[in-house]
Amino acid sequence: MSNERKTDATKGAGTRRIKGGSLPPPAPGKQGSTVAWLGLGAMGRPMARRLVDAGYDLRVFNRTPGRDKDLVKAGALSARTPYDAVNGASFVFTMVADAHALLSLMSGKRGVLAGLAATPSKRRPVVVDMSTIGREAAVEVSEMAREAGVHFVDAPVSGSVGPAARGELVALVGGGVRVVERVRPLLGHLCRALVHAGGPGQGQALKVVLNGLGAHHLVALASMLALGERVGLARDVVLDAVTSGAFATPSYVSKRAKILAHDYTPDFSLALTLKDCRLATDLARRAGVALPVLSAIEREVDTGVRAGLGHLDLYALEKMYR
Ligand SMILES: NC(=O)c1ccc[n+]([C@@H]2O[C@H](COP(=O)([O-])OP(=O)(O)OC[C@H]3O[C@@H](n4cnc5c(N)ncnc54)[C@H](OP(=O)(O)O)[C@@H]3O)[C@@H](O)[C@H]2O)c1
């Protein structure tokens, strides 16, 4: 723990943070811990796969059955309920759509907390939620976990499906220093870097701030694609400028081929973008910060989802502007 340092305490953030930065290369070979993974969507599947490939004893659960076939072939055990998945696990990872999904996994007779309570172990198990659920929900789940004698870390990620498969995500982490140190080796298989934002919920606060920025950034791209087309600029010409000029960023560059091919299959859906916009406007409202542009973006994305674009990649918003 030599890389810990004291920082100013922010509200709810605790007093100590781990200094951010790159994660060490993960240890290869058979690992000692049993790990449960719940949520096998676009992100959860490749992330869980990395832990199986790293040698962890992995138990997986997904609400819709059958999405774990490849993982089972690779060596994971398929569980029928969250309760069964966490049986004997030292670490429980969740990667689901939103707060409602996480709460439904955690609670109830066949839920995560009941399952962990039924299998007492020497060390308190840790639940690591990597979904984007917002600060309020993370604090609520952290409190539920504490009452059940379980540690909780919020570790939403920056990066999409490609970085997830390559273990190149960036984890934005909230939780106590010791417990974050405990999960750090596992995060090392999934992420290239970890930013410790503070106590429980602060990882989510940071993720919501980052995604608020992303919403401006990607809605701007969708609207300017539509404007470029309307004034007679070829798609590849606009993309050449966008991906090589002063505003070129990895997120624009990585979408180039997809946009050129009019491929709207979601790396990140417009429906999830709406959820994130709502989390950002909610955080701003609670903090008493007026952000009218962010509110307008939320309304635009909402209109796109109502128009039936929610299941498509977020840049499908260009269809609405057209
Ligand atoms: N995709 C990205 O690029 C990206 C990047 C960073 C962060 N994230 C965040 O990561 C999380 C997962 O994203 P994703 O792209 O993997 O989403 P996704 O493909 O839509 O998968 C969502 C997962 O949540 C589960 N789920 C939804 N509602 C549920 C409920 N009520 N009870 C139990 N499980 C439920 C789904 O189960 P079913 O299979 O049964 O539907 C599925 O496993 C989201 O919070 C997202 O904002 C995504």
The ligand as an SDF file (V2000), in Angstrom:
LIG
                    3D

 48 52  0  0  0  0  0  0  0  0999 V2000
  -21.5660   -1.0540  -23.8700 N   0  0  0  0  0  0  0  0  0  0  0  0
  -20.6360   -0.1490  -23.5500 C   0  0  0  0  0  0  0  0  0  0  0  0
  -19.8760    0.3390  -24.3890 O   0  0  0  0  0  0  0  0  0  0  0  0
  -20.4730    0.2940  -22.1080 C   0  0  0  0  0  0  0  0  0  0  0  0
  -19.3110    0.9920  -21.7550 C   0  0  0  0  0  0  0  0  0  0  0  0
  -19.1310    1.3780  -20.4130 C   0  0  0  0  0  0  0  0  0  0  0  0
  -20.1170    1.0970  -19.4870 C   0  0  0  0  0  0  0  0  0  0  0  0
  -21.2560    0.4420  -19.8770 N   0  0  0  0  0  0  0  0  0  0  0  0
  -22.2690    0.1640  -18.8340 C   0  0  0  0  0  0  0  0  0  0  0  0
  -22.1540   -1.2110  -18.5160 O   0  0  0  0  0  0  0  0  0  0  0  0
  -23.4470   -1.7410  -18.1930 C   0  0  0  0  0  0  0  0  0  0  0  0
  -23.7440   -2.9220  -19.1130 C   0  0  0  0  0  0  0  0  0  0  0  0
  -23.7440   -2.4570  -20.4580 O   0  0  0  0  0  0  0  0  0  0  0  0
  -23.9330   -3.4580  -21.6930 P   0  0  0  0  0  0  0  0  0  0  0  0
  -23.5820   -2.6810  -22.9080 O   0  0  0  0  0  0  0  0  0  0  0  0
  -23.2780   -4.7670  -21.4080 O   0  0  0  0  0  0  0  0  0  0  0  0
  -25.5220   -3.6500  -21.6550 O   0  0  0  0  0  0  0  0  0  0  0  0
  -26.3870   -4.8000  -22.3300 P   0  0  0  0  0  0  0  0  0  0  0  0
  -25.6720   -5.4550  -23.4480 O   0  0  0  0  0  0  0  0  0  0  0  0
  -27.7130   -4.1750  -22.6020 O   0  0  0  0  0  0  0  0  0  0  0  0
  -26.5390   -5.8890  -21.1500 O   0  0  0  0  0  0  0  0  0  0  0  0
  -27.3080   -5.5830  -20.0220 C   0  0  0  0  0  0  0  0  0  0  0  0
  -27.2060   -6.7100  -19.0150 C   0  0  0  0  0  0  0  0  0  0  0  0
  -28.0470   -6.3740  -17.8930 O   0  0  0  0  0  0  0  0  0  0  0  0
  -28.9620   -7.4430  -17.6650 C   0  0  0  0  0  0  0  0  0  0  0  0
  -30.2280   -6.9210  -17.1380 N   0  0  0  0  0  0  0  0  0  0  0  0
  -30.9800   -5.9150  -17.6280 C   0  0  0  0  0  0  0  0  0  0  0  0
  -32.0690   -5.7200  -16.8470 N   0  0  0  0  0  0  0  0  0  0  0  0
  -31.9930   -6.6480  -15.8620 C   0  0  0  0  0  0  0  0  0  0  0  0
  -32.8170   -6.9410  -14.7330 C   0  0  0  0  0  0  0  0  0  0  0  0
  -33.9430   -6.2600  -14.4710 N   0  0  0  0  0  0  0  0  0  0  0  0
  -32.4360   -7.9550  -13.9070 N   0  0  0  0  0  0  0  0  0  0  0  0
  -31.2950   -8.6470  -14.1470 C   0  0  0  0  0  0  0  0  0  0  0  0
  -30.4620   -8.4060  -15.1950 N   0  0  0  0  0  0  0  0  0  0  0  0
  -30.8210   -7.4070  -16.0440 C   0  0  0  0  0  0  0  0  0  0  0  0
  -29.1640   -8.0490  -19.0440 C   0  0  0  0  0  0  0  0  0  0  0  0
  -29.7180   -9.3470  -18.9060 O   0  0  0  0  0  0  0  0  0  0  0  0
  -30.5480   -9.9920  -20.1390 P   0  0  0  0  0  0  0  0  0  0  0  0
  -29.5380  -10.6750  -21.0030 O   0  0  0  0  0  0  0  0  0  0  0  0
  -31.4800  -10.9140  -19.4540 O   0  0  0  0  0  0  0  0  0  0  0  0
  -31.2660   -8.8580  -20.8440 O   0  0  0  0  0  0  0  0  0  0  0  0
  -27.7050   -8.0480  -19.5430 C   0  0  0  0  0  0  0  0  0  0  0  0
  -26.9750   -9.0930  -18.9400 O   0  0  0  0  0  0  0  0  0  0  0  0
  -24.4400   -0.5740  -18.3310 C   0  0  0  0  0  0  0  0  0  0  0  0
  -24.6430    0.0170  -17.0730 O   0  0  0  0  0  0  0  0  0  0  0  0
  -23.7090    0.3930  -19.2520 C   0  0  0  0  0  0  0  0  0  0  0  0
  -24.1360    1.7340  -19.0660 O   0  0  0  0  0  0  0  0  0  0  0  0
  -21.4450    0.0120  -21.1540 C   0  0  0  0  0  0  0  0  0  0  0  0
  1  2  1  0
  2  3  2  0
  2  4  1  0
  4  5  1  0
  4 48  2  0
  5  6  2  0
  6  7  1  0
  7  8  2  0
  8  9  1  0
  8 48  1  0
  9 10  1  0
  9 46  1  0
 10 11  1  0
 11 12  1  0
 11 44  1  0
 12 13  1  0
 13 14  1  0
 14 15  2  0
 14 16  1  0
 14 17  1  0
 17 18  1  0
 18 19  2  0
 18 20  1  0
 18 21  1  0
 21 22  1  0
 22 23  1  0
 23 24  1  0
 23 42  1  0
 24 25  1  0
 25 26  1  0
 25 36  1  0
 26 27  1  0
 26 35  1  0
 27 28  2  0
 28 29  1  0
 29 30  1  0
 29 35  2  0
 30 31  1  0
 30 32  2  0
 32 33  1  0
 33 34  2  0
 34 35  1  0
 36 37  1  0
 36 42  1  0
 37 38  1  0
 38 39  2  0
 38 40  1  0
 38 41  1  0
 42 43  1  0
 44 45  1  0
 44 46  1  0
 46 47  1  0
M  CHG  2   8   1  16  -1
M  END
$$$$
